């Protein structure tokens, strides 16, 4: 009897390692923005003279709303810790905003938790929330404390509502290829069209929320648009919600050089604003319908997977000194006959607050592994991360960009040398991509050992 009892206990212990009960909650809250807030993103909206509007200084004020700006949150609970995944319909994440919200959550929830915050990268989202002065001048407009606070309150509200609505779920997953809807906007040969869908389904077999992870720039609307909008990611979420009557959250993949293939004309990063056409709302709507039809096919094909306890770890990656290559910037905006002028420009150091290690979070929710990258890696960089993951026995990697902060475009040395818009907005020199991948490779190796040592 003692031997049988021991065998039963060992079997139960083994099962506890291989299967974990998950609870998941989801919520979204509208961000109550002031009227006429400026739109963050396109430099073409920059004003020569300051604005007289209350919430616009350097950029044109918005004239209305295409959709409400929304803060969304998923919370995942494995019984040991809470993982919050929040998105905002903004161009990039202000790191102090993430820190403020996480601190608030820690005071309200007496449990180990981690917050990962993501930008959808819309270029028609609100500005006014970023404290870094360089970003204010280039994309996000002057900082307004009440706008920052409103974002924080909406994020806290969505997170707490998600936490209070948690329910037991099973997780299903699928990956597929969606190559017909994207293109390499640097005219390069590399394109990774991998789509990931994660579905959390409750005891009534109803999806609580689904994750879409896909490498595509969320910039269908051009600088002429003056309505607040979540742009392509919000359109995809809303249309998928209409098709399935369930909520969705969109997370961008390694889309630094990936554009939406909306029209016959596919502008490159080397085209100037003067000759770059932007599609009409009707054309964008048709494109989004076709894209979500394709996503919906995969969404219906997800398979249930056995989950294990969540394991997460944070890694610091050291970077070179931040600098701006003004010559590359000029080449990205000057017409081709005048690009020789760029040779007279040089590199300049950027503000000290950009000289900090990059923080990368990794979350293992077996059989999936999430890589939270605080920047815009090009497709080739993203595929390298996937390879490191697979080589370390994490077979289902999901690269989730624009997470928790913003460190610009992450390019290979070869792509950096080609110049263009992405090089202009890559802040750590030509070796940035090489050093980043070296750091990521070491971090994935370390994470693999950490996961093996902490299996429960």
N, C-alpha and C positions, 0 to 999 in steps of 0.2 A: 504493500500500500504506500509506504514511504517513497519507493522508487517511482510509482505511478504519479503520486502527488508532485514529486519533483519535476517529472516530465511535463505535467500540466502547467506548472509554474513557469518552466522554461518556454513552453509554447506560448503562453500568454505574454511573457516578456518580449518574445520575438515579434508577436503580432503588434505589440504596443510600439515597437520601433518602426514597423512598416506601415502603420496606418494611424492617422491623426484626425481627430474631429476638429473641423474648422467652423468658426462662426464668422460671418461677414455682415457688415452693415453698409448702407449707402445713403447719401443725402446730397442735395444741392440747394444752394441759397443764392438768391439774386443779390448782387452787389449794388447798393443804392448810390449810384454815381451822381455828382452834380451835373446840371445842365451845361452844355457847351464846353465840356472837358476836352482837352486836346487829344488827338489821336497819336499814339506812339508807333514809330516804325520808319516810315519813308522820309528821307532827308528832303525830298521834293516838297514836303509840307512845311519846311522850315521857313520862318518869316524873316524878312529883311529888317523890318521894324517890329518892335514888341507888340503883343496883342493887348487889347483893352479888356478882354474877357476875364472873368474872375478866376477861371482855372485853365488859363492858357497864357504862356509867356513867349516862348520861342517858336512854337508850332501853331498851326491853324486850329481854331476851336472846331469841335464837331458840330454838326447841324441837326443831329437827331440820332435815332437808334434803329439799326436793322434788326437787332435782337438784344434782349437783356444780357448784361454781363453776368456770368454765373460762376460761383465757386462750387466745385464738386469734390466729394471725398468718398473714398472706399476705406474701410477699416477691416483688417484681417486679424483674427484672434485665434491662436492655436492653444490657448489655455495658459501660456507662459508669458507671452508678450503681445503687444499691439503694434501692428504696422499700419500707419496711416499713409495713404496715397492721395494727395490733393492736387487739383488742377485749377489754374486761373486762365481766363481768356486775355492774356497779355503777351507782350513780345518776349519778356525774359523775367526770371525770378530775382527779386531783390533779396539778397541773403539775410538782411536784418529782419525782413518780413517773415521769412521762414522761421528764424530763431525766435521771434516774438510769439508766433503762434504755437510753436512747440513748447515754449516755456509756459504759456497759458494752459496748454493741455496737461502738462505735468502737474500743475497746481490743482487742476480740477479732477484728474484721474490718478488715483494712488496705485498705479501699476507701471511696470517697465513699458516704455513706448518709444516709438521712433516715427518722425514725420518726414516724408519725402514730398516735396512740392515741385510741381512741374508747370511750365508755361506751354501754352498751345502754339505760341509764336505767331499769332495773328499780328498783322501790321495795321490793323484797324481797331485795336483795343485801346483802352484808356491809358493816358500817361499820368504823371504827377505823383507816382508812388515810389520812385527810385531815388536813393540818397547819393549814389555815386555821381559826382558832378560831370564827369566825362560823358556818361550815358545821357544825362539831362541835355547836354548840348547836342549830342548826335542823334538821339532817338526818342527820349522819354519825356522831355520838357522839365520845367522847374518842379521841385519837390513841394508837395502840399501835405502837411501833417494830417489833416482831416481825411484826405483821400487814402493815405497809408493806413490810418486807423479803421476806415471803413472796410478796406480789403481784409485787415486782420480780423475784425469782428465777423465778417461773412465767412471767413475760413474757419474760425473757431466754432461758429454756429453750425456749419455744415459738418465739421468733424464730430462735434458732440451729438448732433442728431443722428449721424451714422452710427456712433458708438451706442446710443440708446436703442437703436433699432436692430441690433445684431441678431442674427438667427443662424441656426445650424445649416450648413450647406455642404454640397459636394462640388468638386471643381472639375470642369471639363475643358478641353484644350484642343486646338487645331492650328496647324501652320500650312500656308499655301503660297502660291506665286501669283502676283497681280501686276505683271510687267507692262500691260497695255496702257496703264494710267500714269506712268511716270517716265521721266527721261533725265539723262545727265545734263544738267544745265551748264556745265563747263565744257561740253562737247567731248567729254572723255569717253573711253570705251567701257568703263566699269559701271555696273548697275546691279544692285541687290534688291529684287522686288519681293522680298519675303514679308508676308503678312502673318501676324500672330493674333489669335483670338483666345481669350480666357473667359470662361463663363462660370459664374457661381450660381448654383441652382438649389433652391430650398426644398424642404420635405414634401411640399405640394407639387414638386417638379416645375416650379416657376422660377425663371431667372431673376435673382435679386439685382444683379448688375453684370455687365460684360465689359471687358477691356479690349480695345483695339490698339495694336502696336504696329505701326506701319511707317516706313521712311518716305515722307512726302512733305515738302514745304507747305505750310498752312497759309499760303499767300496768293490766293486766287484773285482777291480784290486789289486793285491798283491804287496809286496815290491820289487819284481823282475822287475816290470814294471818301466821303466825309461823314458817314454814319458809323456809330459804334457797332462793331460786329466781331463775333468770334471767328469769322472767316471760314475757311474750308473745314477745319476740325469740328467746329460747332455745327456746320451744315451736315457733315457726315453723322455726328452724334444724333442730331435731330431727325434726320431721315431714317436712320436705323431704328430710332425710337418709334417712329410712326409705323414702320414696317412690322415691328415685333411687339409693340406695346410694352417694352421694357427699357430701362435706362442703359446708356453707354458712356464710357469715358475713353477719350482718344489720347494716346501717348505717341509722340513722334519718335521714330527710330533715327538711324544715322542718315540724316537727310541734308547734310551740309551742301551737297552738290546735286540734290535731287529736286526737280521741279514737277509740278502737276502738269500732265500732258493734256491740257484742256482744249487747245485749238490746233489747227494745222500748223500755225506758226509757233515755234518753240524758241523763245528768246534765250540767249545765253548770258552768262555773267559778264561777258565782255562787251555786250551791247550797252549803249548809253541810254539814259532815261528818255532822251528826245526821240529815239527811234524804236523804243520797246513798246509794242502794243499790249493792252490788257483786254481780256475778254469781257463781253457784256454779261450782265446779271443772268440773262436768259441762257447764254452759253454755259456759264458756270453751273446753273441749275441742272441743265441737261447732263453735264459731266458728272455732277454729284449723284444724280439719279443712276447713271450707268455704274459708277464706282460702288455705290451702296447695294445695287443689285448683285454685283460680284461678291462683295463682302458678306451679304446675306446668304449666299450659297454656301460659303465656308462656315458661317455661323451655325447653320443647320447641321453641319457635319462634325461638330465637336464631339470628342470621346471623353467619357469620364476617366479620371486618373486617380490613383491612390496617392494621397498626400502624406507628408511627413512633417515633423515640427519645423517651424520657421527658424532659420539661422541667418543672422545678419551681422555685418561687420563694416566698419568705415576705414578707409585707407587714404593717406595723404600722398600726393604725387608732387615732387618738387619740379618747378618750372624755371626757365630762364627769366631774366629781367624783362618786364613788359616794355614793348616799344612799338611805335607806329612806323610803318614803311610808307612814307608819304608819296614816294614815287609810284608804288603799286596802287595807292589810292587814286592818284591822278589818272593813271592809265585806265582805271575802272570807270571814269566818268568823262574823259575827254574823247571827242570824236577821233577816229583813227588817223586822219591827216595831221592832227595836232598832238599826237601822243609823244612826240619827241620832247615836248615841254616837260614831261614827267622826269626826264633825265636830270633836271636841275633841282629836283627835290631830294630830300635825304631822310634818314631815320631819326626819330626823336623819342626820348624816354616818355613813358606814360606815368600817370599819377601813382604814388606809392601804394595806394590802397589796392592796386591791381597786383602788387608783388606779394602774393601769398600762396601757400601750397594749394593745389587743387584737391578738394575733398570728394572722393568717389565712394558711394555706398553700394554694397552688394547684398542682395537678399536671396536666399535659397529657400524656395518653397517647392520642394521636390514634387514632381520632376522638373520644375522650372527654376531658372536662375535669372534674376533681374540685375542689370548693370545700370546704375543711375549716373549718367554722365552730365556734368554741369557745363555744357557747351554744345557746339554743333559739329560733330565729327562727319567727315565725308564718308561715302559708302565704303570705300576701301579700308578706312580706319575701323568702321563698324564691323566689317567682315573679319578683320584681324582679331578684334575682341571675341567674336564668335568662335574663331579657331582656337584661341587660347582657352576658351571655356570648354570646348569639346575635348581638347587635348588633356584637360584636367578632370574628365569624367562628369562634366556638367553638360549633358547632351542637348538641352533645350534652352539656349541663351536668348534673352530678350534685352536688346540695347534700348534704353529709354533715355533720350537726350533732353536737354534743356531742363535739367533737374537741379533744384536747390540753389543755384547761383548762375553766373554766366562768365565763361572764359573764352568767348569768341569762337571762331571757326578753327577746327583741328584738321590740318592738312598734312599729307605726306610732303617730304622735302621736294619731290619732283613737281607736285601740284603747286606748292608755294612759289616755286620758281617761275611758273607760268603767269603769275600775276592775276589781275582781275579783282572783282568785288570781294571774294572770299579771302584772298591774300591781304587786301586792305583791312579786313576785319579779323585777321589772325594776329594776336597781340604779342606773341612770344617768339617771333623770329622763325627762320627757316628750319631750325631743329626742333621746333615745338612738337610736331607729330611724332618724330623719332623718340624724343624723351617721354612723351605721353605713353606711347605703346610699350616702351621699356618698363615704365612704372606700372602700367596695367598688367603686363605679363607677370611681373613680380607679385603684384597684388592678387591676381587670380591663383597663382601657385600657393601663396600664403593662405588664401581663402579656402582652397581645397583641403589643406592640412587642418585648418581651423574647423571646417565642417566635419571632417573625419573624427576629430578629437571631441566634438560636441554633439555627436548623434545621441539622441535620447531613446 
